[in-house]
Amino acid sequence: MKKTLLTVGVAVALMMAWSIARVQGQQDQKVTFASADHANFQESPTKGVSMAAIWGDAGKGAHGTFTKFVPGFDAGMHTHTNDISIVVVKGAYLYKDDAGEKRVGSGSFLRVPGGKKHWSGGDPKEGALFYEESSGAFDSIPAK
């Protein structure tokens, strides 16, 4: 368990450091620390989803958030305008596209390219807690 938490912690820290430098350049020298255990989660307009901002603003542009899916959450088939990168912290993020299904468990990474039609959801028993980031605003466009 400690090894998994350490792995997730290192992955999230590296991903955050890389993305902050990439998105904000060298202008912002502020160190950012975030703990999912102490994050301020807000209910999303989508029932079953809550998000806690770490940096940026998911509604306006580049951002990093902790996101939770309740157990059994079903996002349906959809796309996003921008690429989304995910590191699962707890539970499992369920992913499905034309190539098949993936259970993205604790300590695992998934990148979904913008425009890629897919289904996502939370583990039926544990749900999912994950760090998510994107270079643009978050959206979910239902697939036709």
Order of alpha helices (4+ residues) and beta strands (2+ residues): alpha-beta-beta-beta-beta-beta-beta-beta-beta-beta-beta
